[in-house]
């Protein structure tokens, strides 16, 4: 609860300094700092160079070799991981007060398809081998997320719509720690509900990928999990501290589900509605009837929904063991689908920071 009053002191100090300078001068510091590190921004203020110097080298607990089993496991099951991410973990995240930030800025409501693709892209990038190396796009996107959050926090703290006494600090350290725990430990739990099976080594590796990504996104050490069990405990505690879903949560959750078919490339209205209904059914089965009802999901029977998915995935695994060539084609197809539902390949890493609290004034970022 104390951490709901804390932002990200280092990144917030950078934003406080940048507002003293024209964007034409300050924006290149951000771009060069992310791309090339502190040595490329010798003309930047001390606080900006110190920020990039601090994140340039990984903390002592980072062992890149430990990331590889988790990367392989993610790509072997990418369809199910992204499905669990969109249909459960993001929904559960938006059921918290973090929804207030996104609702006020409009960065989900007005630009839902693009934002969902951006979330998917970060997930894709951090699980590419080498993605969290200093020059990897997973590293760069995670740092970009941290700086964008700091800028949004700066803008919202002076926005008339933000009720700090009731909601705490926008995009607080508490919510960043909570979200990272959800994206890691809770995602493993939800993916298992869809039939994903991983070894202990792969599970630990998956968690280490997200632990480092959380560090890069500015989660403070005392809210950064060390294991899957630790992450799930942190998530349970965070959930206890949250009020019931608000109207903003309802808007975001339903908007997310109805954006997913468009992200997947379904353009015909009837097909989009059919896929959205399928996602609603799977989501309700994963998050439970109580939260689904609070989020105003359509009423539906989910008996057997997850069992059938697990049976289907189990049968596919058995088939691919017998026919490796089919398995290879299936993995290639999954990889292509994963790229389709993200912004992968777009010149999306512009690193331009928001200038306004409301997304419609900033265009695509």
Buried (B, 14 or more C-beta within 10 A) or exposed (E): EEBBEBBBEBBBBBBEBBEEBEEEEBBBBBBBBBEBBBEBBEEBBEBBBBBBBEBBEBEEEBEBEBBBBBBBBBBBBBBBBBBBBBBBBBBBBBBBBBBBBBBBBBBBBEBBBBBBBBBBBBBBBBBBEBBBBEEBBBBBBBBBBBBBBBBBBBBBBEBEEBEEEEBBBBBBBBBBBBBBBBBBBBBBBBBBBBBBBBEEEBBBBBBBBBBBBBBBBBBBEEBBBEBBEBBBBBBEBBBEEBEEBBEBBBBBBBBBBBBBBBBBEBEEEEEBEEBBEBBBBBBBBBBEEEBBEBBEBEEEEBEEBBEEBBEEBEEBBEEBEEEEEEBEEBBEEBBEBBBEBBBBEEEBBEBBBBEEBBBEEBEEB
